[in-house]
Amino acid sequence: MPDWVAGIIARLLQGSPVIPIATLLAAGSLLLVPSSILEALGLVEFVLQYRTWIGLSLLCSACYLTAKLAWWTQAKVVAVRRSKRRASVQTGYLHKLTAEEKFYLRTYVIDGQNTQRFRVGDGVAGGLEGKGIIYRSADMFHAIDGIPYNIQPWAMDYLSKNPELLAGGKR
């Protein structure tokens, strides 16, 4: 395959579908409109001479757009499945909290505190951060006051709707 053809194919696969859509519409119009319209536009001889190439471009652009749509749909389906799986794992973490983790999270959910500070080496806070339940709200922290953490919005929503998950939280 010539390099220029490979270059065109590579650009088409990476780029937007505007050119294939335009090709599909133009080729489809040339092949499907009544001959009276083609005659009025002065395109009868053009269509007769290049009918094979027009048909080929119609077929190629239709195949390309179908493949692009299938690829896009597959990517969206995979993203939704991953999102659901991640949500399932995360809510699973909330159903298996230790008493100390419940105590830490009660302050956010029950007491309505937006930010809590935990010591640099706090294993419970580190575990909650590792599970994606809380996050560091600032890069800067004070050695004595600790690191500021906020609760993830999804965790706050879920725990607000299911406060019984925080029952029995103690230090």
C-alpha positions in Angstrom: 0.0 0.0 0.0 1.4 3.4 -0.9 2.5 5.6 2.0 0.0 8.4 1.1 -2.9 5.9 1.2 -1.7 4.6 4.6 -1.5 8.3 5.8 -5.0 9.0 4.7 -6.3 5.9 6.4 -4.4 6.7 9.7 -5.8 10.3 9.7 -9.4 9.0 9.1 -9.1 6.6 12.0 -7.9 9.2 14.4 -10.0 12.1 13.2 -13.6 13.2 13.2 -16.2 11.6 11.0 -17.0 14.8 9.2 -15.3 13.9 5.9 -16.8 10.4 5.8 -20.3 11.8 6.5 -19.9 14.4 3.8 -18.7 11.7 1.4 -21.6 9.4 2.3 -24.1 12.2 1.7 -22.5 13.4 -1.5 -22.1 9.9 -3.0 -25.5 8.9 -1.9 -27.1 12.0 -3.4 -25.3 11.5 -6.7 -26.5 7.9 -6.9 -30.0 8.2 -5.6 -31.4 11.5 -6.9 -33.6 11.4 -10.0 -31.8 11.9 -13.3 -33.9 15.1 -13.9 -32.1 16.7 -11.0 -28.7 15.5 -12.1 -29.5 16.9 -15.6 -30.5 20.2 -14.1 -27.2 20.3 -12.2 -25.2 19.2 -15.2 -23.9 16.1 -13.4 -25.3 13.3 -15.6 -22.1 12.7 -17.6 -20.0 12.9 -14.4 -22.1 10.3 -12.6 -22.1 8.0 -15.7 -18.4 8.2 -16.1 -17.5 7.8 -12.3 -20.4 5.7 -11.1 -18.1 2.9 -9.9 -15.9 5.3 -7.9 -18.9 7.1 -6.5 -20.4 3.8 -5.4 -17.1 2.7 -3.9 -16.8 5.9 -1.9 -20.4 5.5 -0.7 -19.7 1.9 0.4 -16.4 2.8 2.1 -17.7 5.8 3.9 -20.8 3.8 5.1 -18.6 0.9 6.3 -16.2 3.4 8.0 -19.0 5.2 9.8 -20.6 1.9 10.9 -17.3 0.7 12.3 -16.7 4.1 14.0 -20.2 3.9 15.6 -19.7 0.4 16.8 -16.3 1.3 18.3 -17.7 4.3 20.0 -20.7 2.3 21.3 -18.4 -0.4 22.6 -16.2 2.2 24.4 -19.3 3.7 26.1 -20.6 0.3 27.2 -17.2 -0.6 28.7 -17.0 2.8 30.5 -20.5 2.3 32.0 -19.6 -1.2 33.1 -16.4 0.0 34.7 -18.3 2.8 36.4 -20.9 0.4 37.8 -18.2 -2.0 38.9 -16.2 0.8 40.6 -19.4 2.0 42.3 -20.2 -1.5 43.5 -16.6 -1.9 44.9 -16.8 1.5 46.6 -20.2 0.9 48.2 -18.9 -2.5 49.3 -16.2 -0.7 51.2 -18.8 1.4 53.0 -20.6 -1.8 54.1 -17.5 -3.2 55.6 -16.1 -0.3 57.6 -14.3 -0.9 60.8 -15.4 0.8 64.0 -12.6 3.4 63.7 -13.4 4.1 60.1 -17.1 4.7 61.0 -15.9 7.1 63.8 -13.9 9.1 61.3 -16.7 9.3 58.8 -19.4 10.1 61.3 -17.8 13.6 61.7 -18.4 14.3 58.0 -21.9 12.8 57.7 -23.6 13.2 61.1 -21.8 16.3 62.4 -21.7 18.0 58.9 -18.0 18.8 59.2 -16.5 19.5 55.7 -12.8 19.0 56.5 -11.0 17.0 59.1 -7.3 17.0 59.9 -5.5 13.7 60.6 -1.9 13.1 61.6 0.7 12.4 58.9 1.0 8.7 59.8 -2.6 8.0 60.6 -3.3 4.6 59.2 -7.1 4.8 59.4 -7.1 8.0 57.3 -4.6 6.5 54.9 -6.9 3.4 54.5 -9.9 5.5 53.8 -7.9 7.5 51.3 -6.7 4.3 49.7 -10.3 3.1 49.3 -11.2 6.4 47.7 -13.6 7.4 50.4 -11.8 10.5 51.5 -9.2 12.7 49.8 -6.5 15.2 50.7 -8.1 18.6 50.2 -4.8 20.5 50.1 -1.2 19.8 49.3 0.0 21.9 52.2 -0.4 20.7 55.7 0.8 21.5 59.2 3.1 19.1 61.0 1.1 19.5 64.3 -2.4 20.1 63.0 -2.1 17.3 60.3 -3.3 16.8 56.8 -6.7 18.1 55.7 -9.1 15.5 54.3 -12.6 15.9 52.8 -15.1 13.1 52.1 -15.7 12.1 48.4 -19.1 13.4 47.2 -20.3 9.9 46.3 -19.5 8.6 49.8 -21.2 11.5 51.4 -24.3 10.9 49.3 -24.4 7.2 50.0 -23.7 7.5 53.8 -26.3 10.3 54.1 -28.9 8.0 52.6 -27.6 5.0 54.7 -26.6 6.5 58.1 -27.0 3.1 59.7 -23.7 2.1 58.1 -22.0 4.4 60.6 -23.6 2.9 63.7 -21.1 1.6 66.2 -18.3 3.9 65.2 -15.9 4.4 68.0 -12.3 5.3 68.5 
